[in-house]
Amino acid sequence: MSEASRNALGHALFDYMIGRADDALGVEDANVAAFQRFELVPRLFGGEPPDLRASLAGRPLAAPLVIGAFAGDRVFHPEGLLPVARSTQRMGLAMVVSEETVTPLDEITAANPETWLQLRAAGSVDRVTRIIKGAANAGAVGIVLTLMAPSHPRPGQRPGGFDIGAELRRRGWQTIGTMLDGSNAIGVAPLPALPIWGAEDLRDAVQAAYDARLPLIVKGVLHPGDAMPVMQAGAAGLAVSNIGLRQSDRWAPALDQLPRVRAAVPQAQILIDGGIRHPADILIARLLGADLAVTTRPVISALTGGGEAAVDAFLRRMIDGLYALTLWMGDGEVQAR
């Protein structure tokens, strides 16, 4: 992450963005380190121009790259996620927006119509159903539902030691979740950790999204045994993710679990969320079983450190670098170092 971002945010906010859990073993991000354990093996005699086009639940994208969700956007930039929305729209990419975002959803979808809303699978399914209906009315094209650790069961344990919910309440800001739920509450909706959602709750949420004509992707799958139940519930796809290791540094890296999840659901659309920092990471993820790669922190770092122009530059480097690597790889493969 850039020094410009650290200088712009200060230590507390920057540490929250990095999001290291209390049980972190060292300074290294385990998701990033997982990618560094692999190397690409190119083949000769290729030469065909790469076609980077991809799709997310049937909706076309210019490249297999999606921008992930992040809470409290206007704490990090005066325009919140609007610069990111404009940049991703120019690049032909989709973005996912957290229900804990401050900028109204209809403003974001106006800037980039390929916007998905990410919700927490906590509390009542009725709450999620109301927000899904509101998201459809606000122009969202899909729902990402986080099943892993959607609400912390004990207070005072925040990534980087920073409470984004308290900061939003201090500033008197609503979030998308409370706006669309109709509660008019300030800050992030306080949701109970228990009871934990079951398969029937997930099916009800998927049905609510289907009724609103929105595909629903489940985020937080790490164990291959969870992949088939997710797809049997009617999900349009799944995201292999450990939620950025924000709750615990001891969870398995998403990349390590990706091949096992792919083997469990070979026909499913699979995203990987965690550790994507460079074009080679996207290519490694695809060779190990992902259809799409999600990146979040580098985009927020670019936004806070250099604004919209820096987001443009980062995304352009990712896409152009992926094009070059794909061309040079030919029918190559990935192997462990």
C-alpha positions in Angstrom: 0.0 0.0 0.0 1.3 3.5 -0.9 3.0 5.8 1.5 0.9 8.6 0.0 -2.2 6.8 1.3 -0.7 6.5 4.8 0.2 10.2 4.8 -3.3 11.2 3.7 -5.2 9.0 6.1 -3.0 9.0 9.2 -2.0 5.9 11.1 -5.4 4.9 12.6 -7.4 5.0 9.4 -4.5 3.5 7.3 -4.3 0.6 9.8 -8.0 0.0 9.5 -7.7 -0.1 5.8 -5.0 -2.7 6.0 -7.2 -4.5 8.5 -4.7 -6.7 10.4 -6.4 -8.9 12.9 -5.3 -9.1 16.6 -3.9 -12.6 16.1 -1.6 -11.7 13.1 1.7 -13.6 13.3 3.8 -11.0 11.5 3.7 -8.1 9.1 3.1 -10.2 6.0 -0.4 -10.5 4.6 -1.1 -14.2 4.3 -3.3 -13.8 1.3 -0.6 -11.9 -0.6 2.0 -14.4 0.5 -0.1 -17.2 -0.9 0.3 -15.8 -4.4 4.0 -15.4 -4.0 4.3 -19.2 -3.5 3.4 -19.7 -7.2 5.2 -18.9 -10.5 4.1 -18.8 -14.1 5.6 -21.1 -16.7 5.1 -19.6 -20.2 5.1 -21.6 -23.5 6.4 -20.6 -26.9 4.7 -20.5 -30.3 1.6 -18.7 -29.2 1.0 -15.3 -30.6 -2.8 -15.0 -30.7 -4.1 -11.6 -29.3 -5.6 -12.3 -25.8 -9.3 -11.7 -25.3 -9.7 -10.5 -21.7 -13.4 -10.2 -21.8 -15.3 -11.9 -19.0 -18.7 -11.9 -17.4 -20.2 -11.8 -14.0 -23.5 -13.7 -13.7 -23.9 -13.2 -17.4 -23.2 -9.5 -17.4 -20.2 -8.6 -19.7 -17.0 -7.2 -18.3 -13.9 -5.9 -20.2 -11.6 -8.0 -18.0 -11.8 -10.7 -15.3 -11.4 -8.1 -12.5 -14.0 -6.9 -10.0 -13.6 -4.1 -7.5 -14.6 -5.2 -4.0 -16.6 -3.6 -1.2 -15.2 -1.4 1.6 -17.1 0.3 4.5 -17.3 4.0 5.4 -16.2 5.3 2.0 -16.6 9.1 2.7 -14.3 8.7 5.7 -11.5 7.9 3.2 -12.4 10.4 0.4 -14.8 13.4 0.3 -16.6 11.9 -2.7 -16.6 8.5 -1.3 -16.7 5.7 -3.9 -17.9 8.0 -6.8 -14.3 8.4 -8.2 -14.0 4.6 -8.2 -17.4 4.2 -9.8 -16.5 6.6 -12.6 -13.1 4.9 -13.1 -14.5 1.4 -13.2 -17.2 2.5 -15.7 -14.6 3.9 -18.0 -12.6 0.6 -17.8 -15.7 -1.6 -18.3 -15.5 -3.2 -14.9 -18.0 -4.1 -12.2 -17.8 -3.0 -8.6 -19.2 -4.2 -5.3 -20.5 -1.7 -2.7 -20.8 -2.5 1.0 -24.1 -1.9 2.8 -21.8 0.0 5.2 -21.1 2.6 2.4 -22.2 6.2 3.1 -22.7 7.4 -0.5 -26.3 6.6 -1.6 -26.5 3.6 -3.8 -28.4 5.4 -6.6 -25.6 7.9 -6.9 -23.0 5.1 -7.3 -25.1 3.1 -9.9 -25.6 6.3 -11.9 -21.8 6.6 -12.1 -21.3 2.9 -12.9 -24.4 0.8 -13.8 -22.4 -2.4 -13.2 -22.7 -2.1 -9.4 -23.5 -4.9 -7.0 -24.5 -4.5 -3.3 -22.8 -6.5 -0.6 -25.0 -7.4 2.4 -24.3 -9.2 5.7 -26.1 -12.5 6.4 -27.0 -11.5 10.0 -30.2 -10.6 11.7 -33.5 -11.3 10.0 -34.0 -12.4 6.4 -36.7 -9.8 6.3 -34.1 -7.1 6.7 -32.1 -8.5 3.8 -35.2 -8.8 1.7 -36.1 -5.1 2.2 -32.6 -4.0 1.3 -32.6 -6.3 -1.8 -35.8 -4.6 -3.0 -34.3 -1.2 -2.4 -31.1 -2.1 -4.1 -33.1 -3.2 -7.2 -34.9 0.1 -7.2 -31.6 2.0 -6.8 -30.2 0.4 -9.9 -28.0 -2.4 -8.5 -27.4 -5.4 -10.8 -26.7 -8.0 -8.2 -26.2 -8.9 -4.6 -23.2 -10.3 -2.8 -24.1 -11.9 0.5 -21.4 -12.4 3.1 -21.9 -15.5 5.2 -18.5 -15.6 6.9 -18.3 -13.6 10.1 -21.0 -11.1 9.2 -21.2 -9.7 12.7 -18.6 -9.9 15.5 -19.9 -11.8 18.6 -17.8 -9.7 21.0 -17.4 -5.9 21.1 -14.1 -4.0 20.9 -12.3 -6.3 18.4 -11.9 -4.2 15.3 -9.5 -4.6 12.4 -6.6 -2.2 13.1 -8.2 -1.2 16.4 -10.5 1.3 14.5 -14.3 1.3 14.9 -15.7 2.5 11.6 -19.2 2.3 12.9 -18.5 4.6 15.8 -16.8 7.0 13.4 -19.8 7.1 11.1 -22.1 7.7 14.1 -19.8 10.5 15.3 -20.2 12.2 11.9 -23.9 11.7 11.8 -23.9 9.7 8.6 -26.3 7.0 7.4 -25.2 4.0 5.4 -26.8 2.3 2.4 -28.1 -0.6 4.6 -30.0 1.7 7.0 -31.2 3.9 4.1 -32.6 1.0 2.1 -34.0 -0.8 5.2 -36.0 2.3 6.1 -34.7 2.5 9.7 -33.2 6.0 9.3 -30.6 5.0 11.8 -27.2 6.7 11.9 -24.1 4.6 11.1 -23.9 0.9 10.6 -26.9 -1.3 11.5 -26.0 -3.2 14.7 -26.7 -6.9 13.8 -26.7 -9.9 16.2 -24.1 -12.6 15.6 -26.6 -15.3 16.7 -28.6 -17.1 15.5 -26.3 -18.0 12.7 -28.0 -18.3 9.3 -28.8 -21.7 8.0 -29.4 -23.2 4.5 -33.1 -22.3 4.7 -32.3 -18.6 5.4 -29.9 -18.6 2.5 -32.6 -20.0 0.2 -35.0 -17.3 1.3 -32.5 -14.6 0.6 -31.7 -16.1 -2.9 -35.5 -16.2 -3.6 -35.8 -12.6 -2.5 -33.0 -11.6 -5.0 -34.6 -13.8 -7.7 -38.0 -12.0 -7.1 -36.1 -8.7 -7.5 -34.5 -10.0 -10.7 -31.0 -9.8 -9.2 -28.5 -12.6 -9.1 -27.0 -13.4 -5.7 -23.4 -14.5 -5.1 -22.3 -15.9 -1.7 -19.0 -14.6 -0.3 -16.9 -16.3 2.3 -16.6 -19.9 1.1 -13.4 -21.5 2.2 -14.3 -25.2 2.8 -15.2 -27.3 -0.3 -18.0 -28.9 1.7 -19.8 -25.5 1.8 -19.6 -25.0 -1.9 -22.3 -27.4 -3.1 -24.9 -26.3 -0.5 -24.4 -22.7 -1.5 -25.0 -23.6 -5.2 -28.0 -25.9 -4.3 -29.6 -22.9 -2.5 -29.7 -21.2 -5.9 -26.8 -18.8 -5.8 -25.5 -17.5 -9.1 -21.9 -18.1 -7.9 -19.6 -18.0 -5.0 -16.6 -16.0 -3.8 -13.7 -17.9 -2.2 -12.7 -15.4 0.5 -11.5 -15.1 4.1 -12.9 -11.6 4.3 -9.4 -10.1 4.0 -8.3 -11.8 7.2 -9.8 -8.9 9.0 -11.4 -11.1 11.8 -8.6 -13.6 12.1 -5.2 -14.0 10.6 -5.3 -17.8 11.1 -8.0 -18.5 8.5 -6.7 -20.3 5.4 -5.7 -18.1 2.5 -8.3 -17.9 -0.2 -5.8 -19.0 -2.9 -4.9 -22.2 -1.0 -8.5 -23.2 -0.9 -9.5 -22.2 -4.4 -8.5 -25.5 -6.2 -10.5 -27.6 -3.6 -13.6 -25.4 -4.0 -13.3 -25.6 -7.8 -13.1 -29.4 -7.6 -16.3 -29.5 -5.5 -18.4 -27.3 -7.9 -16.7 -27.6 -11.3 -19.5 -25.8 -13.1 -20.0 -22.9 -10.8 -18.9 -19.4 -11.4 -16.1 -18.7 -8.8 -14.6 -15.4 -7.7 -11.5 -15.2 -5.5 -11.3 -12.3 -3.1 -8.1 -11.8 -1.1 -4.5 -11.0 -2.0 -4.9 -9.7 -5.6 -2.3 -7.0 -6.0 -0.7 -7.5 -9.4 -1.7 -8.6 -12.9 0.1 -11.9 -12.3 -2.1 -12.6 -9.4 -5.2 -12.5 -11.6 -3.6 -14.9 -14.0 -2.5 -17.3 -11.3 -6.0 -17.3 -9.8 -7.5 -18.1 -13.1 -5.1 -20.9 -13.8 -6.0 -22.4 -10.3 -9.7 -22.3 -10.9 -11.2 -18.8 -10.5 -13.3 -17.1 -13.2 -12.9 -13.6 -11.8 -10.5 -11.9 -9.3 -11.6 -9.3 -6.8 -9.3 -6.5 -5.5 -10.2 -3.9 -2.9 -7.4 -2.5 -0.7 -5.1 -1.4 -3.6 -8.0 0.6 -5.1 -8.8 2.3 -1.8 -5.1 3.0 -1.3 -4.9 4.6 -4.8 -8.0 6.6 -4.1 -6.8 8.0 -0.8 -3.3 8.6 -2.0 -3.9 10.1 -5.4 -7.6 10.4 -6.1 -9.4 9.4 -9.3 -6.4 9.7 -11.5 -4.5 7.2 -9.3 -7.4 4.7 -9.4 -7.4 5.0 -13.2 -3.6 4.4 -13.3 -3.8 1.4 -11.0 -6.7 -0.3 -13.0 -5.0 0.5 -16.3 -1.8 -1.2 -15.1 -3.7 -4.2 -14.0 -5.5 -4.6 -17.3 -2.6 -3.9 -19.5 -0.3 -6.1 -17.4 -2.8 -8.9 -17.6 -3.0 -8.5 -21.4 0.8 -8.7 -21.7 1.2 -11.7 -19.4 -1.6 -13.6 -21.1 0.0 -13.0 -24.5 3.4 -14.1 -23.3 2.1 -17.2 -21.4 0.5 -18.9 -24.4 -0.6 -22.3 -23.2 1.6 -22.0 -20.1 0.8 -23.2 -16.6 1.3 -22.3 -13.0 3.4 -24.2 -10.5 4.5 -23.9 -6.9 7.9 -22.4 -6.3 
